[in-house]
Amino acid sequence: MNKKSLFLLLLIGVVFKSIECSNLKKYSLLMPNVSPNVPELYLCTPVKVDPSRNYYIVGFEPNATMETAHHMLLYGCTKPGSTKSIWDCGEMAHSLNSQRETAVPCSEGSQILYAWARDAPRLNLPEGVGFKVGGDSPIKYIVLQVHYAHIDRFKDGSTDDSGVFLHYILHPLNKLAGVLLLGTGGSIPPRSTEYMETACILKENKTIYPIAYRTHSHSLGRVISGYVIKPNWEWIELGKRDPLTPQMFYPVKNNVSITMHDQIAARCTMQNMRDTWTNIGPTNEDEMCNFYLMYYVENDEPLNMKYCFTPGPPVYYWENDELRNIPDKEASTL
């Protein structure tokens, strides 16, 4: 190939990349100037995705601060939990004084697309990877959930438009993204360190390629770790973090494919210095143990499995599940 032909190919590549970037569009999914009136309030607002064509979300830009929003979640739904423009969507309890309809984020086809907390920055997916929504996707609606833990700043009548700017493209992608949420129920005894653990077998005949992970707990979490367990009991770390650092999606530690019969596992190491039991629940006085795994599939559809939860302690532990070669020390230290 002569220099002129090589230059022409490079130029075409640059032009194509420029066209691709120029086709990047942005949609604002924000709270409609709400004024939370009780603490520990979860509010949801939906958007219906155009059913006439597919859209591919390739980036998430948060519009929020941790002073206002404790955390935000984006759900993909077949049907939203309500037909209202805003509703109380607390997971385990609702505020009697919220004066809003109470319902879950999704009534059908619930899956997580994105999660944010603690001033995490914008997330861009790898080139060629996107979440397919609308069209022939099961995701017909996107629901924004915002958790307002404190309401002091709203007592003067101020309103809030926290949310996410969705960056998307229209041309088809063959690498489709998905999120698997691992978590537990359970309780943490007073003055103790407790392991909250979960594991699930991949039973679908698919290959997934992990991209990034995110950890989430409230105040008692010290280390949250995630692994893929191969059938020969080899544990391969996907990632681990102190959950009190910015709760963004971080690149996975090891680029490993996950296939049928592999297991995906997570542990939250909790340290409870309180004099009381602490249970899994929605408020700051409760706890959460979550490990989000973002992945993509190539020329396939994302997993039907969206969630991997166990009852947690004192009912469930890895060792009770007959898992072998447990990296006990490594899973709880940074």
C-alpha positions as CSV (number, residue, x, y, z in Angstrom):
1,M,0.0,0.0,0.0
2,N,1.5,3.4,-1.0
3,K,1.6,6.4,1.2
4,K,-1.2,8.1,-0.6
5,S,-3.6,5.2,-0.1
6,L,-2.7,4.9,3.5
7,F,-3.3,8.6,4.1
8,L,-6.7,8.3,2.3
9,L,-7.7,5.3,4.6
10,L,-6.6,7.3,7.7
11,L,-8.5,10.3,6.5
12,I,-11.7,8.2,5.9
13,G,-11.3,6.8,9.4
14,V,-11.1,10.3,10.9
15,V,-14.1,11.5,8.9
16,F,-16.1,8.5,9.9
17,K,-15.2,9.0,13.6
18,S,-16.2,12.7,13.3
19,I,-19.5,11.7,11.8
20,E,-20.1,9.1,14.5
21,C,-19.3,11.7,17.3
22,S,-21.6,14.3,15.6
23,N,-24.4,11.7,15.8
24,L,-24.2,11.6,19.6
25,K,-27.4,13.0,21.0
26,K,-28.4,13.9,24.6
27,Y,-31.7,13.5,26.5
28,S,-32.3,15.0,29.9
29,L,-34.1,12.7,32.4
30,L,-34.5,14.9,35.4
31,M,-36.8,15.3,38.4
32,P,-39.5,17.8,37.5
33,N,-38.6,20.4,40.2
34,V,-39.7,18.3,43.1
35,S,-39.8,19.5,46.7
36,P,-39.3,16.5,49.1
37,N,-41.3,17.0,52.3
38,V,-40.1,14.1,54.4
39,P,-36.6,12.5,54.9
40,E,-35.6,9.2,53.4
41,L,-37.9,9.7,50.5
42,Y,-37.6,7.8,47.2
43,L,-39.1,9.5,44.2
44,C,-39.5,8.1,40.6
45,T,-40.2,9.8,37.3
46,P,-40.5,8.0,34.0
47,V,-39.9,8.6,30.3
48,K,-41.5,6.4,27.5
49,V,-39.0,5.5,24.9
50,D,-40.1,5.9,21.2
51,P,-41.2,2.4,20.2
52,S,-40.7,3.0,16.5
53,R,-36.9,2.5,16.6
54,N,-34.0,1.3,18.7
55,Y,-31.8,3.7,20.6
56,Y,-28.4,2.9,22.1
57,I,-27.3,4.6,25.3
58,V,-23.5,5.0,25.3
59,G,-23.0,7.4,28.2
60,F,-24.5,8.7,31.5
61,E,-23.9,12.2,32.8
62,P,-25.1,12.8,36.3
63,N,-26.8,16.1,37.3
64,A,-26.7,15.8,41.0
65,T,-24.6,16.4,44.2
66,M,-24.4,14.2,47.3
67,E,-25.6,17.1,49.4
68,T,-29.0,16.8,47.7
69,A,-29.3,13.2,46.5
70,H,-28.2,10.2,48.5
71,H,-28.2,8.1,45.3
72,M,-29.9,7.7,42.0
73,L,-30.8,4.7,39.9
74,L,-32.0,4.3,36.3
75,Y,-34.3,1.4,35.7
76,G,-35.2,-0.1,32.4
77,C,-38.9,-1.2,32.5
78,T,-41.3,-3.0,30.2
79,K,-44.0,-1.2,32.2
80,P,-43.4,1.5,34.8
81,G,-44.7,1.2,38.4
82,S,-47.2,4.0,37.8
83,T,-48.8,6.1,35.1
84,K,-48.2,9.3,37.1
85,S,-45.4,11.7,36.2
86,I,-43.9,11.3,39.7
87,W,-44.5,8.8,42.5
88,D,-43.1,7.6,45.9
89,C,-41.1,4.5,45.0
90,G,-39.5,3.5,48.3
91,E,-38.3,-0.1,48.1
92,M,-39.3,-1.4,51.5
93,A,-41.4,1.3,53.1
94,H,-43.1,4.5,52.2
95,S,-43.6,7.8,53.9
96,L,-47.1,8.3,55.1
97,N,-46.7,12.1,54.8
98,S,-45.3,12.1,51.3
99,Q,-48.8,12.7,49.9
100,R,-47.8,10.9,46.7
101,E,-48.9,7.6,45.1
102,T,-46.7,4.7,46.2
103,A,-45.5,2.1,43.8
104,V,-42.3,0.2,42.7
105,P,-40.2,1.7,39.9
106,C,-41.2,-1.0,37.4
107,S,-44.3,-3.1,37.4
108,E,-42.9,-5.4,34.6
109,G,-39.4,-6.2,33.2
110,S,-37.3,-4.4,35.8
111,Q,-33.6,-4.1,35.2
112,I,-30.9,-1.7,36.3
113,L,-29.2,0.5,33.7
114,Y,-27.1,2.9,35.8
115,A,-26.5,3.9,39.4
116,W,-24.9,6.9,41.0
117,A,-23.9,8.1,44.4
118,R,-21.3,10.2,46.3
119,D,-20.5,12.7,43.5
120,A,-19.4,10.0,41.0
121,P,-18.5,11.5,37.6
122,R,-19.8,10.9,34.1
123,L,-19.7,7.3,32.7
124,N,-18.9,6.6,29.1
125,L,-19.2,3.1,27.8
126,P,-16.4,1.5,25.8
127,E,-16.5,2.2,22.1
128,G,-19.0,0.1,20.3
129,V,-21.0,-0.8,23.4
130,G,-24.4,0.5,24.3
131,F,-27.7,-0.2,26.1
132,K,-30.4,-0.9,23.6
133,V,-33.7,0.7,24.5
134,G,-37.0,1.3,22.7
135,G,-37.9,-0.5,19.4
136,D,-37.7,-4.2,19.8
137,S,-36.0,-4.0,23.2
138,P,-37.9,-5.1,26.3
139,I,-37.0,-1.7,27.7
140,K,-40.0,0.5,26.8
141,Y,-39.6,3.0,29.7
142,I,-36.7,4.4,31.6
143,V,-37.5,5.3,35.2
144,L,-35.3,7.7,37.3
145,Q,-35.3,7.0,41.0
146,V,-33.7,9.6,43.4
147,H,-33.3,8.9,47.1
148,Y,-33.6,12.1,49.2
149,A,-32.1,11.2,52.6
150,H,-32.2,14.7,54.0
151,I,-34.6,17.5,53.3
152,D,-33.1,20.5,55.1
153,R,-32.4,22.4,51.9
154,F,-36.0,22.1,50.8
155,K,-37.6,23.7,53.9
156,D,-37.4,27.2,52.3
157,G,-39.5,26.0,49.4
158,S,-36.5,25.1,47.1
159,T,-37.0,22.5,44.4
160,D,-34.8,19.9,42.8
161,D,-34.1,18.7,39.3
162,S,-31.5,16.0,40.0
163,G,-31.2,13.4,37.3
164,V,-29.1,12.1,34.4
165,F,-28.3,13.3,30.9
166,L,-28.5,10.2,28.6
167,H,-26.0,10.2,25.7
168,Y,-27.2,8.0,22.9
169,I,-26.8,7.2,19.2
170,L,-29.2,5.8,16.6
171,H,-27.0,3.5,14.5
172,P,-27.1,-0.2,15.6
173,L,-24.4,-1.7,17.8
174,N,-23.5,-5.4,18.0
175,K,-22.2,-5.1,21.6
176,L,-25.1,-4.7,23.9
177,A,-24.7,-3.7,27.5
178,G,-26.4,-5.1,30.6
179,V,-26.1,-4.8,34.4
180,L,-26.3,-7.7,36.9
181,L,-27.0,-6.5,40.4
182,L,-25.7,-8.7,43.2
183,G,-27.0,-8.2,46.8
184,T,-28.2,-9.6,50.0
185,G,-30.7,-9.4,52.8
186,G,-29.7,-10.1,56.3
187,S,-28.7,-8.5,59.6
188,I,-25.5,-7.3,61.2
189,P,-25.1,-8.0,65.0
190,P,-24.0,-5.1,67.3
191,R,-20.3,-4.6,67.9
192,S,-19.2,-7.1,65.2
193,T,-17.8,-7.6,61.7
194,E,-20.2,-9.5,59.4
195,Y,-19.9,-10.9,55.9
196,M,-22.9,-10.5,53.6
197,E,-22.4,-12.8,50.7
198,T,-24.2,-13.9,47.5
199,A,-23.4,-16.2,44.5
200,C,-25.4,-17.3,41.5
201,I,-24.7,-19.8,38.7
202,L,-24.9,-18.5,35.1
203,K,-27.4,-20.9,33.6
204,E,-27.8,-19.2,30.2
205,N,-25.9,-20.3,27.2
206,K,-24.3,-17.0,26.7
207,T,-20.9,-15.3,27.1
208,I,-20.7,-12.0,28.9
209,Y,-17.7,-9.7,29.0
210,P,-17.5,-7.6,32.2
211,I,-16.7,-3.9,31.6
212,A,-17.1,-2.2,35.0
213,Y,-18.3,-2.7,38.6
214,R,-19.8,-0.5,41.3
215,T,-20.1,-1.0,45.0
216,H,-22.8,0.4,47.3
217,S,-23.4,0.3,51.0
218,H,-24.5,2.8,53.6
219,S,-22.2,3.7,56.5
220,L,-21.1,0.2,57.8
221,G,-19.5,-1.1,54.6
222,R,-15.7,-1.4,54.6
223,V,-14.9,-3.6,51.6
224,I,-17.2,-4.9,48.8
225,S,-15.6,-7.4,46.4
226,G,-16.8,-9.4,43.4
227,Y,-15.6,-12.5,41.7
228,V,-16.3,-15.0,38.9
229,I,-15.8,-18.6,40.0
230,K,-14.9,-21.1,37.3
231,P,-16.1,-24.7,37.5
232,N,-12.6,-25.8,38.7
233,W,-13.1,-23.4,41.7
234,E,-10.7,-20.8,40.5
235,W,-11.8,-17.4,41.9
236,I,-11.0,-14.5,39.6
237,E,-11.4,-11.0,41.0
238,L,-13.7,-8.6,39.2
239,G,-13.1,-5.7,41.5
240,K,-13.2,-4.5,45.1
241,R,-13.6,-1.1,46.7
242,D,-14.2,0.8,49.9
243,P,-17.9,1.6,49.3
244,L,-17.5,5.0,51.0
245,T,-15.3,6.3,48.2
246,P,-17.1,7.8,45.1
247,Q,-19.6,5.2,44.1
248,M,-18.9,5.2,40.4
249,F,-18.4,2.4,37.9
250,Y,-14.7,1.4,37.9
251,P,-13.0,-0.8,35.2
252,V,-12.9,-4.5,36.2
253,K,-9.6,-5.7,37.5
254,N,-9.4,-8.7,35.2
255,N,-10.7,-9.0,31.6
256,V,-12.3,-12.4,31.8
257,S,-15.3,-13.8,29.9
258,I,-18.0,-15.4,31.9
259,T,-19.8,-18.4,30.4
260,M,-22.5,-20.9,31.2
261,H,-21.9,-22.8,34.5
262,D,-19.6,-20.1,35.9
263,Q,-20.6,-18.5,39.1
264,I,-20.7,-14.8,40.0
265,A,-20.2,-13.9,43.6
266,A,-19.9,-10.9,45.9
267,R,-19.1,-10.1,49.5
268,C,-19.7,-7.0,51.6
269,T,-17.6,-6.8,54.7
270,M,-19.6,-4.8,57.3
271,Q,-18.3,-3.4,60.5
272,N,-21.0,-2.5,63.0
273,M,-19.8,-0.4,66.0
274,R,-23.3,0.4,67.0
275,D,-24.9,-1.1,70.1
276,T,-27.9,-2.3,68.1
277,W,-28.6,-4.7,65.2
278,T,-28.6,-3.2,61.8
279,N,-30.8,-4.7,59.0
280,I,-30.8,-4.4,55.3
281,G,-33.2,-1.6,54.4
282,P,-33.7,1.6,52.5
283,T,-32.8,4.3,55.1
284,N,-29.4,5.6,56.3
285,E,-30.0,3.8,59.6
286,D,-30.3,0.6,57.7
287,E,-27.7,-1.0,55.4
288,M,-27.3,-2.2,51.8
289,C,-25.0,-4.7,50.2
290,N,-24.8,-4.2,46.5
291,F,-22.2,-5.1,43.8
292,Y,-23.2,-4.0,40.3
293,L,-21.5,-5.7,37.3
294,M,-21.8,-4.0,34.0
295,Y,-21.0,-6.2,31.0
296,Y,-21.7,-6.6,27.3
297,V,-22.6,-9.4,25.0
298,E,-21.5,-9.6,21.3
299,N,-24.1,-10.4,18.7
300,D,-26.5,-11.6,21.4
301,E,-29.0,-10.3,23.9
302,P,-28.1,-9.4,27.5
303,L,-28.8,-11.9,30.2
304,N,-32.3,-12.7,31.3
305,M,-30.8,-12.8,34.8
306,K,-30.9,-9.3,36.1
307,Y,-30.5,-9.9,39.9
308,C,-28.5,-12.2,42.1
309,F,-29.7,-12.0,45.7
310,T,-29.5,-14.2,48.8
311,P,-31.1,-13.9,52.3
312,G,-27.7,-13.0,53.7
313,P,-26.6,-13.5,57.3
314,P,-27.3,-15.4,59.4
315,V,-29.1,-17.6,56.8
316,Y,-26.7,-17.6,53.9
317,Y,-22.9,-17.6,53.7
318,W,-20.5,-18.8,50.9
319,E,-19.3,-21.7,53.0
320,N,-22.9,-22.9,53.4
321,D,-23.3,-22.9,49.7
322,E,-20.4,-25.5,49.4
323,L,-18.2,-23.0,47.6
324,R,-14.5,-24.1,47.6
325,N,-11.2,-22.2,47.7
326,I,-12.9,-19.1,49.2
327,P,-10.4,-16.2,49.1
328,D,-11.4,-15.3,52.7
329,K,-8.7,-12.7,53.5
330,E,-8.5,-11.2,50.0
331,A,-12.2,-10.7,49.7
332,S,-12.2,-8.4,52.8
333,T,-9.0,-6.4,52.5
334,L,-7.9,-3.7,50.1
